Amino acid sequence: MRYSIIVVFITLFSLAGVAVADIPPDPGYKRVSLNLIIQPQEDFSDYRFFVKTGAALNEVKLKKGEQFVVKSQGGGAFYRSGILLAVPTTSLAKLSETANGSELSEMQKAIYDGKVPGSIELLKHTFIRDVPVKDAAGMKDPVFKIEKSEAGLKATPIAGNANEPGVNTTQYSREPKTPLFWATVGGGSLLTLAFILLGARLIRRSKSKTVEFGRSNEVF
């Protein structure tokens, strides 16, 4: 019974958290999803490429003449944006790629933390954007070509919508918030707090009944 209560409590708490986090765009804006399209101009055998987004780091295999599409990783605002990195293979030679359960490997962690010498931040891309409604239909997946430069490599936009003025690429739009917005946030926060208090109370009551039952056994 006690474990059932805990499971229900956790489920309700999670749903409340999602409700608070999933805030719709401001009036006059529409939320759109844009993939990142990469077109390598050469075979860059001296580099490996990774996309850093949220708490994740994923490698992308780029080949000359083959278009690569990076899709949104989902997961809410934390995974809304990503960074494309080029990392010299020589700098990774001594780092372990062995996975450690759900955690990043030694190599992945070093790349994620920006501790690999020679790493190049090629571009930042916002997968989920709030744009004016009038512009939403015209939004296209941005296309970047990867080519050599004096600094090593560079990414150049050649098509689609990169980050442009008028496009809101922050986690939430900067428009003044309406009373309904703050009422939603406040209500969600109070609901979450209520679930926490209710769950704690039910757990204490369950523990109390267990102790009383144990004492009656000792008497008999």
Disulfide bonds with the S-S distance in Angstrom:
none
